[in-house]
Amino acid sequence: MQLPGDGRLSQQHDRRRGLSAGLRAAFDPRHVEDELAGALRSFVARAGADAGLVLLVTRDPDRFMVRAPVGFDAPLIIEIGELARRASFPLTRRAVETGEPVFTSSGSARSVNNVYCQAGYDAFAGIPLAVGGGVVGVVHLVSRRASFALGPLELVEAGRPLAALALSLHGLEAARSAEERGSVVEQVARGVLQHLELATLFPELIRLVARLCPCDAASVAMHRPERDGFELVAVYGPEFRNIVHEGVFVAGRETPMVEAWATGEIIRDPDARTSPYPRARQLADVGLVSSLYIPIGRRGVFCVGHRRPYAFAEEDVNLYGSIVPFLEVALRNAQLLERIRGAYRELAAAQEKLVRAERLRALGELAAGVAHDVGNVLAVVASHAELVAQRTTDPELKELVTSCLRSVEDGARAVRRVLDMARGEAPSGARETPTCSLEAVAREAASLTRPRCRETHEVDLSGLQPVPEIAGDPGEAREAILNLILNALDATARGGRLALATRIEEESVVFSIDDSGPGVPAGLRDRVFEPFYTTKGPGHAGLGLALVARLARQSGGSARVLESPLGGARFELRFPLQEPGSGPHELPAVGAPQECPRSVAVLLVEDEPALRNALAALLALRGHKVVTAATVAEGLTALESHRELEVVVTDLGLPDRSGWDLVDAVRGRDLPIIVLSGVGALTDPGNARERGVSAVLVKPTSERDLAAAIESLVK
């Protein structure tokens, strides 16, 4: 049912709806341009022309916008648009400036409107569209004939109706351009706030801005005062990646960037082919002819490049300049992010070092515990074997015991190596500093591996030259070099080349071995000498190169790994030049045992009964009086009971208290103290000396060494 008045309301609604639609059409640039094109089509027909278009003026008096083309094919319209942006229509500019029409024939037009002449047009007319004393655009009419159907005044009069439409379109275009520019700036701001990676964000920002102001390449260049130049940290320009890419450094004297950075003003280079700056000419040579250099505060420069000369109008400069504050924020964010990442990397590295240190400490403690137990076992075997050797007269039995003692000595040396690596230093308590020839031990080590590499490897020994002897045990040096050779053979398992050499370099004796294997990555070179570190997988203990480094440090030298001229790795050992026997001693050396002129009263504190009894028996055979104890408490009681005691020999790992407690108690009695321990190699010699220790002997120690230590400390 229809209520009264419904018809009138419906009519009013329809009128309002029609009015709204009309307003929307009136304010739609596309609708106005269609109206302009229709009017221009009629004008072209009346004038007897073949084609026409309207060029709207812009803020830049030398540039125009092509609108409502009639009668032109698409390629020609594109070319005219490019010319309009490049200020290449001088007759059109004259029509705008004077407000008077411009007419040319084919002869004179060829020099100023060559695009129309090349398209086959013989006559050209530029008719200004004036409204209220101002020119809002110019109508181009072209004809393939030498003249138009209307005269000059008739053409001006016939074109007046186009002026109002051109004015409306001009205003709407300006409004739309401002709206689009505002939208672009808003999106740039949003992108900067949402992303911290400048290198990732920058190309997207430039593609966004280039919708309004095209460019072919762009970059953000950070000023590097320490290098007096600029580094590209963010780039755009897929076709120019060979010259515009991240990491490129440009010296300040070679680029217009230095002017923009120094003055704080935008520098325009409309045609870099004539620039005084080498970098600008280099860009022009590859196709970036015109450029803008916009300072980003004191941080750097925003650079924009285009293929064409004079490509950037004033409005382009303003738009690119408007995003600089956001780039400054993005640059600051990127710098802060890099600092945070740097701090995180440092923290991660410190954490890794801490974890590695803790792991090595735990392994060291484990090794020390195992070595202590093994040392005690070996000490018992050695002491009882020595007792047998001294009490028997059977030559065959003596030979068997001697072999047993030699094996115990080898085992003791292996235990000491583990303890030395757990401590990470050279062993203490060395009696003397032996010397060896690097050339000789290298040749011996190479001969031991000859059967393995004879068929598959080429081993060059020509570099092994005579060099001065170094401080070090020949057996340990041979073992270290053998480890290096075996390591090189593992790296070239399928065959290759090895080269061994010795030389004198920078006051050092140097041994080096080169291989043609895959080499050692730079990130692992600091770790390959760590104890228990290996890249060879299960079945490898990771002690070979650690032994090599220990030998070098023990002799006052160093070990390192470098790149090899053969393509693989070069392991290099450096030892200081020194006179034979000049190596350091951490504690006073003990002399060889001699016939003791008298009996010495010795307190022996050792918790292992078998070892305690065997050592006491051995010392008694040499005529010494031995008082034994199994704990610190028993040792202190013995000191009170036996005032005649002259030397104290004590273990450190005692069941009731630490052996150091006994050392501290004895210190006040002015008695020489010998520490006898399965972990003696881990004892700090400086601390031991300060606490009154005269010598540190590592288990298993021989009766000869123990007697020599005791007898060298009594008068």
VEXVEXLUM-306666 format. One record per residue (C-alpha): residue in one letter; x, y, z. Coordinates in steps of 0.1 Angstrom, whole numbers, m for minus. Layout:
BEGIN
SITE  residuo      X      Y      Z
SITE        a      X      Y      Z
...
This chain:
BEGIN
SITE  residuo      X      Y      Z
SITE        m      0      0      0
SITE        q     13     34    m10
SITE        l     12     61     17
SITE        p      3     97      8
SITE        g     33    116     m3
SITE        d     53     85    m12
SITE        g     54     96    m49
SITE        r     68    130    m40
SITE        l     95    115    m17
SITE        s    104     90    m44
SITE        q    108    118    m70
SITE        q    130    138    m46
SITE        h    151    108    m39
SITE        d    156    102    m76
SITE        r    165    138    m82
SITE        r    190    137    m53
SITE        r    205    105    m67
SITE        g    207    120   m101
SITE        l    223    151    m87
SITE        s    249    130    m68
SITE        a    257    110    m99
SITE        g    262    143   m118
SITE        l    284    157    m91
SITE        r    305    126    m91
SITE        a    309    127   m129
SITE        a    317    164   m128
SITE        f    345    158   m103
SITE        d    359    127   m121
SITE        p    390    136   m142
SITE        r    383    107   m166
SITE        h    347    120   m173
SITE        v    360    156   m179
SITE        e    388    143   m201
SITE        d    362    124   m222
SITE        e    342    157   m225
SITE        l    374    175   m236
SITE        a    382    147   m261
SITE        g    347    151   m276
SITE        a    350    188   m280
SITE        l    385    185   m294
SITE        r    373    160   m320
SITE        s    347    185   m333
SITE        f    374    212   m333
SITE        v    398    190   m353
SITE        a    371    183   m378
SITE        r    361    220   m382
SITE        a    398    230   m386
SITE        g    404    205   m413
SITE        a    432    189   m392
SITE        d    442    152   m391
SITE        a    449    150   m354
SITE        g    451    170   m322
SITE        l    456    169   m285
SITE        v    457    191   m254
SITE        l    489    199   m234
SITE        l    480    210   m198
SITE        v    505    232   m181
SITE        t    521    221   m148
SITE        r    540    237   m120
SITE        d    571    235   m141
SITE        p    566    259   m170
SITE        d    588    238   m192
SITE        r    567    206   m188
SITE        f    532    196   m199
SITE        m    507    168   m195
SITE        v    493    152   m226
SITE        r    455    148   m225
SITE        a    426    139   m248
SITE        p    446    129   m279
SITE        v    425    126   m311
SITE        g    437    109   m343
SITE        f    472     99   m331
SITE        d    484     63   m330
SITE        a    496     49   m296
SITE        p    534     49   m302
SITE        l    533     86   m313
SITE        i    512     95   m282
SITE        i    538     79   m260
SITE        e    566     97   m277
SITE        i    548    130   m275
SITE        g    543    124   m237
SITE        e    580    118   m233
SITE        l    588    150   m251
SITE        a    563    169   m230
SITE        r    580    158   m198
SITE        r    614    167   m212
SITE        a    606    203   m221
SITE        s    611    196   m258
SITE        f    582    218   m272
SITE        p    597    253   m274
SITE        l    569    266   m297
SITE        t    544    254   m271
SITE        r    562    271   m243
SITE        r    562    303   m264
SITE        a    524    300   m269
SITE        v    520    298   m231
SITE        e    543    327   m224
SITE        t    528    351   m250
SITE        g    492    339   m250
SITE        e    494    340   m288
SITE        p    489    311   m313
SITE        v    519    296   m330
SITE        f    518    283   m366
SITE        t    546    265   m385
SITE        s    550    248   m418
SITE        s    569    217   m425
SITE        g    601    235   m433
SITE        s    604    254   m401
SITE        a    587    228   m380
SITE        r    614    202   m386
SITE        s    638    219   m363
SITE        v    614    224   m334
SITE        n    587    197   m337
SITE        n    606    169   m353
SITE        v    583    142   m339
SITE        y    554    155   m360
SITE        c    575    159   m391
SITE        q    588    124   m388
SITE        a    552    112   m385
SITE        g    544    128   m419
SITE        y    526    160   m408
SITE        d    533    192   m428
SITE        a    515    218   m408
SITE        f    514    225   m370
SITE        a    494    249   m349
SITE        g    497    257   m312
SITE        i    466    275   m298
SITE        p    467    287   m262
SITE        l    437    280   m240
SITE        a    433    311   m218
SITE        v    409    316   m189
SITE        g    408    348   m169
SITE        g    441    361   m184
SITE        g    460    328   m176
SITE        v    469    300   m200
SITE        v    460    266   m187
SITE        g    470    246   m218
SITE        v    478    245   m255
SITE        v    459    227   m283
SITE        h    481    210   m308
SITE        l    466    206   m343
SITE        v    486    188   m371
SITE        s    477    183   m407
SITE        r    492    163   m435
SITE        r    484    192   m458
SITE        a    502    225   m459
SITE        s    474    245   m443
SITE        f    442    242   m422
SITE        a    406    249   m432
SITE        l    403    278   m408
SITE        g    424    308   m405
SITE        p    444    318   m374
SITE        l    417    340   m358
SITE        e    391    314   m366
SITE        l    411    287   m350
SITE        v    415    308   m318
SITE        e    379    315   m317
SITE        a    368    279   m324
SITE        g    391    267   m296
SITE        r    377    290   m268
SITE        p    351    264   m256
SITE        l    379    240   m249
SITE        a    395    264   m223
SITE        a    368    258   m197
SITE        l    371    221   m199
SITE        a    409    223   m199
SITE        l    407    245   m167
SITE        s    384    220   m150
SITE        l    407    190   m160
SITE        h    438    210   m149
SITE        g    423    216   m114
SITE        l    411    180   m111
SITE        e    445    167   m122
SITE        a    463    189    m97
SITE        a    439    177    m69
SITE        r    444    141    m79
SITE        s    482    145    m81
SITE        a    482    161    m46
SITE        e    460    132    m33
SITE        e    482    106    m49
SITE        r    514    123    m35
SITE        g    498    124     m1
SITE        s    489     87     m4
SITE        v    524     78    m15
SITE        v    540     97     14
SITE        e    515     81     38
SITE        q    525     46     25
SITE        v    562     55     28
SITE        a    557     65     64
SITE        r    538     33     71
SITE        g    565     12     55
SITE        v    592     29     75
SITE        l    573     23    108
SITE        q    566    m14    100
SITE        h    600    m25     87
SITE        l    635    m21    101
SITE        e    655    m36     73
SITE        l    665     m6     51
SITE        a    680    m28     24
SITE        t    647    m47     20
SITE        l    624    m17     25
SITE        f    642      8      2
SITE        p    634     m8    m32
SITE        e    597    m11    m23
SITE        l    596     26    m13
SITE        i    612     37    m46
SITE        r    589     16    m67
SITE        l    560     32    m48
SITE        v    573     68    m54
SITE        a    582     60    m90
SITE        r    545     56    m99
SITE        l    543     94    m97
SITE        c    580    104   m104
SITE        p    597     76   m125
SITE        c    634     69   m120
SITE        d    657     41   m132
SITE        a    679     37   m102
SITE        a    682     50    m67
SITE        s    704     44    m36
SITE        v    710     55      0
SITE        a    747     63      5
SITE        m    761     64     41
SITE        h    788     89     48
SITE        r    820     71     60
SITE        p    842     98     75
SITE        e    870     74     84
SITE        r    873     66     47
SITE        d    864    100     34
SITE        g    836     88     11
SITE        f    802     71      8
SITE        e    790     35      9
SITE        l    758     23     m7
SITE        v    737      6     19
SITE        a    704      3      1
SITE        v    698      3    m37
SITE        y    671      1    m64
SITE        g    678     m4   m101
SITE        p    676    m40   m114
SITE        e    691    m30   m147
SITE        f    722    m13   m132
SITE        r    732    m39   m106
SITE        n    767    m41   m120
SITE        i    774     m5   m109
SITE        v    747      2    m83
SITE        h    747    m24    m56
SITE        e    751    m27    m19
SITE        g    786    m23     m6
SITE        v    799     m1    m33
SITE        f    823     26    m19
SITE        v    827     59    m37
SITE        a    855     83    m27
SITE        g    841    118    m18
SITE        r    862    136    m44
SITE        e    846    115    m72
SITE        t    809    121    m67
SITE        p    784    150    m64
SITE        m    772    134    m32
SITE        v    800    153    m14
SITE        e    784    186    m24
SITE        a    749    176    m11
SITE        w    763    162     21
SITE        a    786    192     28
SITE        t    760    220     19
SITE        g    728    202     31
SITE        e    711    212     m2
SITE        i    698    192    m31
SITE        i    722    189    m59
SITE        r    708    184    m95
SITE        d    730    170   m122
SITE        p    707    172   m153
SITE        d    734    158   m177
SITE        a    762    138   m161
SITE        r    780    134   m194
SITE        t    796    167   m188
SITE        s    800    164   m150
SITE        p    834    171   m134
SITE        y    830    141   m111
SITE        p    843    107   m124
SITE        r    816     87   m107
SITE        a    788    108   m123
SITE        r    804    103   m158
SITE        q    807     66   m151
SITE        l    770     64   m143
SITE        a    762     84   m175
SITE        d    783     59   m196
SITE        v    761     30   m184
SITE        g    729     49   m190
SITE        l    721     70   m159
SITE        v    723    104   m174
SITE        s    705    127   m150
SITE        s    706    125   m112
SITE        l    694    141    m79
SITE        y    715    141    m48
SITE        i    694    148    m17
SITE        p    711    150     17
SITE        i    698    128     46
SITE        g    709    151     74
SITE        r    745    144     82
SITE        r    741    107     78
SITE        g    743    103     41
SITE        v    728    111      7
SITE        f    697     99    m12
SITE        c    705     95    m49
SITE        v    680     92    m78
SITE        g    690     85   m114
SITE        h    672     86   m148
SITE        r    682     75   m183
SITE        r    672    108   m199
SITE        p    689    142   m194
SITE        y    668    169   m176
SITE        a    644    142   m164
SITE        f    635    156   m130
SITE        a    610    185   m128
SITE        e    605    207    m97
SITE        e    576    186    m86
SITE        d    597    154    m89
SITE        v    624    170    m67
SITE        n    598    181    m42
SITE        l    583    146    m40
SITE        y    616    128    m36
SITE        g    627    154    m11
SITE        s    595    148      9
SITE        i    604    112     17
SITE        v    639    121     30
SITE        p    628    125     66
SITE        f    613     90     65
SITE        l    646     77     50
SITE        e    664     94     79
SITE        v    643     75    103
SITE        a    647     43     84
SITE        l    685     48     83
SITE        r    686     55    120
SITE        n    665     24    126
SITE        a    688      3    104
SITE        q    718     15    123
SITE        l    702      8    157
SITE        l    692    m27    144
SITE        e    728    m33    132
SITE        r    741    m23    167
SITE        i    717    m46    183
SITE        r    727    m74    160
SITE        g    763    m67    167
SITE        a    757    m68    204
SITE        y    739   m100    200
SITE        r    767   m115    179
SITE        e    792   m105    206
SITE        l    770   m119    233
SITE        a    766   m152    213
SITE        a    804   m153    207
SITE        a    810   m147    244
SITE        q    785   m173    254
SITE        e    801   m198    230
SITE        k    835   m191    244
SITE        l    821   m195    279
SITE        v    805   m228    270
SITE        r    837   m240    253
SITE        a    857   m230    284
SITE        e    834   m248    307
SITE        r    835   m279    285
SITE        l    873   m278    284
SITE        r    873   m272    322
SITE        a    851   m302    327
SITE        l    872   m323    304
SITE        g    903   m311    322
SITE        e    889   m321    355
SITE        l    879   m355    341
SITE        a    913   m359    326
SITE        a    930   m349    358
SITE        g    909   m374    378
SITE        v    917   m403    354
SITE        a    953   m393    352
SITE        h    956   m392    390
SITE        d    943   m428    392
SITE        v    963   m441    363
SITE        g    994   m423    377
SITE        n    990   m440    410
SITE        v    986   m474    393
SITE        l   1017   m468    372
SITE        a   1036   m456    403
SITE        v   1029   m488    421
SITE        v   1040   m509    391
SITE        a   1071   m488    387
SITE        s   1082   m488    423
SITE        h   1077   m526    427
SITE        a   1095   m532    394
SITE        e   1124   m511    407
SITE        l   1124   m531    439
SITE        v   1126   m563    419
SITE        a   1154   m549    398
SITE        q   1175   m540    428
SITE        r   1169   m572    447
SITE        t   1174   m597    418
SITE        t   1207   m609    403
SITE        d   1191   m628    374
SITE        p   1200   m610    341
SITE        e   1170   m622    322
SITE        l   1147   m610    350
SITE        k   1165   m577    351
SITE        e   1159   m573    314
SITE        l   1122   m581    318
SITE        v   1119   m555    346
SITE        t   1137   m529    325
SITE        s   1112   m534    297
SITE        c   1084   m531    322
SITE        l   1098   m498    335
SITE        r   1102   m485    300
SITE        s   1065   m492    293
SITE        v   1056   m475    326
SITE        e   1077   m445    314
SITE        d   1058   m444    281
SITE        g   1025   m446    300
SITE        a   1036   m418    323
SITE        r   1045   m396    294
SITE        a   1011   m401    279
SITE        v    994   m392    312
SITE        r   1015   m361    315
SITE        r   1005   m351    279
SITE        v    968   m353    289
SITE        l    974   m333    320
SITE        d    994   m307    301
SITE        m    966   m303    276
SITE        a    940   m301    304
SITE        r    961   m272    318
SITE        g    967   m257    284
SITE        e   1004   m249    293
SITE        a   1038   m264    290
SITE        p   1047   m290    316
SITE        s   1063   m280    348
SITE        g   1092   m295    366
SITE        a   1113   m301    335
SITE        r   1148   m313    345
SITE        e   1165   m299    314
SITE        t   1157   m285    280
SITE        p   1167   m309    253
SITE        t   1173   m297    218
SITE        c   1165   m312    184
SITE        s   1169   m306    147
SITE        l   1136   m298    129
SITE        e   1150   m309     96
SITE        a   1162   m343    109
SITE        v   1129   m351    128
SITE        a   1108   m340     98
SITE        r   1127   m363     75
SITE        e   1123   m392    100
SITE        a   1086   m385    103
SITE        a   1082   m384     65
SITE        s   1100   m417     62
SITE        l   1076   m433     87
SITE        t   1046   m424     65
SITE        r   1062   m433     31
SITE        p   1045   m467     28
SITE        r   1011   m450     32
SITE        c   1015   m423      6
SITE        r   1039   m438    m19
SITE        e   1012   m447    m45
SITE        t    988   m418    m40
SITE        h   1007   m387    m30
SITE        e   1036   m366    m42
SITE        v   1057   m355    m11
SITE        d   1082   m327    m17
SITE        l   1110   m326      9
SITE        s   1132   m302    m11
SITE        g   1122   m274     13
SITE        l   1137   m291     43
SITE        q   1169   m271     48
SITE        p   1194   m271     77
SITE        v   1183   m248    105
SITE        p   1195   m241    141
SITE        e   1183   m266    167
SITE        i   1152   m257    188
SITE        a   1145   m264    224
SITE        g   1124   m295    226
SITE        d   1124   m333    230
SITE        p   1132   m350    196
SITE        g   1106   m377    202
SITE        e   1078   m352    209
SITE        a   1089   m331    180
SITE        r   1088   m362    157
SITE        e   1054   m371    170
SITE        a   1040   m336    164
SITE        i   1053   m335    128
SITE        l   1040   m370    122
SITE        n   1006   m358    134
SITE        l   1007   m330    109
SITE        i   1017   m353     81
SITE        l    989   m377     89
SITE        n    965   m348     92
SITE        a    975   m337     57
SITE        l    971   m372     43
SITE        d    936   m374     58
SITE        a    928   m341     41
SITE        t    940   m355      7
SITE        a    926   m390     12
SITE        r    922   m396    m26
SITE        g    957   m384    m34
SITE        g    974   m351    m37
SITE        r   1005   m331    m30
SITE        l   1024   m324      2
SITE        a   1054   m301      7
SITE        l   1075   m300     39
SITE        a   1099   m271     46
SITE        t   1121   m256     72
SITE        r   1135   m220     72
SITE        i   1146   m191     93
SITE        e   1122   m162     93
SITE        e   1119   m131    115
SITE        e   1142   m144    143
SITE        s   1123   m177    143
SITE        v   1129   m213    131
SITE        v   1099   m223    110
SITE        f   1085   m257    100
SITE        s   1056   m257     75
SITE        i   1036   m284     57
SITE        d   1014   m276     28
SITE        d    987   m298     12
SITE        s    964   m297    m18
SITE        g    933   m306      2
SITE        p    902   m286      8
SITE        g    918   m263     34
SITE        v    905   m252     68
SITE        p    876   m226     68
SITE        a    886   m193     84
SITE        g    860   m196    111
SITE        l    876   m229    123
SITE        r    912   m220    123
SITE        d    912   m208    159
SITE        r    897   m240    171
SITE        v    916   m268    153
SITE        f    943   m268    180
SITE        e    918   m271    209
SITE        p    920   m304    228
SITE        f    892   m329    219
SITE        y    880   m307    190
SITE        t    878   m326    157
SITE        t    860   m323    124
SITE        k    867   m359    114
SITE        g    837   m374    131
SITE        p    834   m403    155
SITE        g    865   m424    160
SITE        h    888   m394    163
SITE        a    898   m381    197
SITE        g    908   m346    186
SITE        l    941   m347    204
SITE        g    966   m348    174
SITE        l    967   m311    166
SITE        a    964   m302    203
SITE        l    996   m321    209
SITE        v   1012   m302    181
SITE        a   1002   m268    196
SITE        r   1014   m280    231
SITE        l   1049   m288    217
SITE        a   1051   m254    201
SITE        r   1041   m236    233
SITE        q   1064   m258    254
SITE        s   1093   m246    234
SITE        g   1082   m209    235
SITE        g   1068   m210    200
SITE        s   1034   m210    183
SITE        a   1013   m230    159
SITE        r    989   m217    133
SITE        v    970   m227    101
SITE        l    969   m206     69
SITE        e    959   m209     33
SITE        s    984   m229     12
SITE        p    998   m221    m22
SITE        l    989   m257    m31
SITE        g    952   m248    m26
SITE        g    947   m265      7
SITE        a    960   m257     42
SITE        r    994   m247     55
SITE        f   1002   m257     91
SITE        e   1031   m237    105
SITE        l   1052   m242    136
SITE        r   1074   m213    148
SITE        f   1101   m216    174
SITE        p   1123   m188    188
SITE        l   1160   m188    179
SITE        q   1179   m196    211
SITE        e   1211   m211    224
SITE        p   1210   m248    233
SITE        g   1199   m254    268
SITE        s   1184   m220    273
SITE        g   1149   m231    279
SITE        p   1130   m221    311
SITE        h   1126   m242    342
SITE        e   1094   m237    362
SITE        l   1109   m251    395
SITE        p   1145   m257    404
SITE        a   1159   m287    385
SITE        v   1170   m317    405
SITE        g   1204   m332    398
SITE        a   1213   m368    390
SITE        p   1214   m391    421
SITE        q   1249   m396    436
SITE        e   1261   m416    465
SITE        c   1244   m399    494
SITE        p   1271   m390    520
SITE        r   1247   m397    548
SITE        s   1212   m410    557
SITE        v   1184   m386    553
SITE        a   1153   m387    575
SITE        v   1123   m385    552
SITE        l   1085   m382    559
SITE        l   1066   m399    532
SITE        v   1028   m391    531
SITE        e   1009   m413    506
SITE        d    975   m428    509
SITE        e    981   m458    485
SITE        p    995   m485    507
SITE        a   1013   m505    480
SITE        l   1030   m474    466
SITE        r   1038   m460    501
SITE        n   1055   m493    511
SITE        a   1074   m497    478
SITE        l   1088   m461    478
SITE        a   1097   m465    515
SITE        a   1116   m497    507
SITE        l   1134   m481    477
SITE        l   1146   m452    498
SITE        a   1156   m475    526
SITE        l   1178   m494    501
SITE        r   1196   m461    496
SITE        g   1203   m458    533
SITE        h   1176   m433    541
SITE        k   1153   m434    572
SITE        v   1117   m432    561
SITE        v   1087   m424    583
SITE        t   1054   m430    565
SITE        a   1019   m416    569
SITE        a    986   m421    550
SITE        t    968   m389    559
SITE        v    974   m352    567
SITE        a    966   m359    604
SITE        e    991   m387    605
SITE        g   1017   m366    588
SITE        l   1013   m338    613
SITE        t   1016   m363    642
SITE        a   1048   m377    627
SITE        l   1063   m343    624
SITE        e   1057   m338    661
SITE        s   1070   m372    670
SITE        h   1101   m372    648
SITE        r   1119   m339    652
SITE        e   1149   m353    632
SITE        l   1129   m352    599
SITE        e   1147   m333    572
SITE        v   1126   m337    540
SITE        v   1088   m340    535
SITE        v   1074   m359    505
SITE        t   1037   m357    502
SITE        d   1009   m366    478
SITE        l    982   m339    472
SITE        g    951   m361    470
SITE        l    949   m374    506
SITE        p    917   m389    521
SITE        d    912   m365    550
SITE        r    924   m332    538
SITE        s    943   m316    509
SITE        g    980   m322    508
SITE        w    983   m284    506
SITE        d    972   m282    542
SITE        l   1003   m303    551
SITE        v   1025   m281    529
SITE        d   1013   m250    547
SITE        a   1019   m266    581
SITE        v   1054   m277    572
SITE        r   1063   m243    557
SITE        g   1068   m228    591
SITE        r   1093   m255    601
SITE        d   1118   m246    574
SITE        l   1118   m281    559
SITE        p   1122   m288    521
SITE        i   1090   m301    506
SITE        i   1086   m323    476
SITE        v   1051   m327    461
SITE        l   1044   m361    446
SITE        s   1011   m362    427
SITE        g    992   m379    399
SITE        v    981   m344    388
SITE        g   1014   m327    394
SITE        a   1015   m314    358
SITE        l    985   m293    367
SITE        t   1002   m276    397
SITE        d   1008   m239    392
SITE        p   1046   m236    397
SITE        g   1044   m200    409
SITE        n   1019   m209    435
SITE        a   1039   m240    446
SITE        r   1070   m219    449
SITE        e   1053   m193    470
SITE        r   1039   m219    493
SITE        g   1074   m233    500
SITE        v   1075   m263    476
SITE        s   1110   m272    465
SITE        a   1101   m296    437
SITE        v   1070   m312    420
SITE        l   1073   m348    408
SITE        v   1045   m363    386
SITE        k   1035   m399    392
SITE        p   1047   m423    383
SITE        t   1082   m411    393
SITE        s   1112   m433    393
SITE        e   1132   m441    424
SITE        r   1161   m423    407
SITE        d   1142   m391    403
SITE        l   1128   m392    439
SITE        a   1162   m399    454
SITE        a   1178   m372    433
SITE        a   1152   m346    445
SITE        i   1157   m356    481
SITE        e   1195   m357    480
SITE        s   1197   m324    462
SITE        l   1178   m306    489
SITE        v   1199   m316    519
SITE        k   1233   m304    528
